[in-house]
Amino acid sequence: MRLVLRSLPQMVVMAAIVTSALFVPVAALLIWLSFALFGVSLRAFVTFGSLLTALEGLLAWWALLFLPALVYAACVMPWSARE
């Protein structure tokens, strides 16, 4: 258990890096799909239908994409003890 708790900051940093690197391509794909399938505009997509401002919407989307990246980081984290 101590090993997991000591690795938690590294796992969060790794997830933040993965999220930041994939944010633009994944967001572009999601925006394109929502526009093509449902006719949702870019502004409505980013702001959750004008519930948030543009900056808050981008931060919310980043946080939503952070969750699967955190799961990914937990799966690929080397859990063996350091020597």
N, C-alpha and C positions, 0 to 999 in steps of 0.2 A: 504494500500500500504506500509505503514511503517513496518508493521508486516512482510510482504514478504521480504523487503529489509534487515530487521534485521535477518531474518532466513536464508538468502542466504549463509553466510559462513558455517553455520551448514549443510546446504543442500549439499554444495560442498564437505565438509569433509566426509559426509555420502556416497556420490557417489564415492569418491576416495577409501574409505574402501571397498565398495561393489565391485568396479572394481578390486581392488588388490586381494580380496579374490577369485573372480571368474575368474581371468585372466588365470590361468593355466588350469583349467578344460575346459573352453569354448574354449580357444586357441587349446587345444589338440583335442577337438571334431571337430573344424573347419579344422584343419590340416589333421586329419584323413579323413574327408569327401572330402576335396579337392584332397587328394591323391587317395582315392578309386574311386571317380567319374571322376576326370579329369587328374589324373597322375601328379599332381603338386608336386614337391619335397619340402621338409621342408625349405631348404634355399631359394628357389624361392618364397615360400609362405610368409616367414618372411620378406624378403627384397623387396617385391612387384616386383618380376621379376628382381632383381639386380639393381633396381633404387635407393635403399637406402643401407646403411651399415646395419649390423645385429643389432647394438644398436639403430640406427634410426628407423629401422623397428619395433623393439619391442616397442619403445616409440610411434610410429604411431599406432600400433595395440592397445596399452593401451589407447591412446586418442580416438580411434574409439569405443572401448568398454566403455569408460567413458560416452559417450553421452546417450546411453540407461539407464545407471545407474543413470545419473542425472535426467532423466525423472522419473525413479522409485523413486528416493529420493524425488522429488517434489510431487509425488502422495501420498506417505506415510507420508510425513512430517506433524506433528500435527500443524495445522494453528491456533489453539485457542490461545488466549492471555494468557501469563503466569500470575499466581497469586502469 
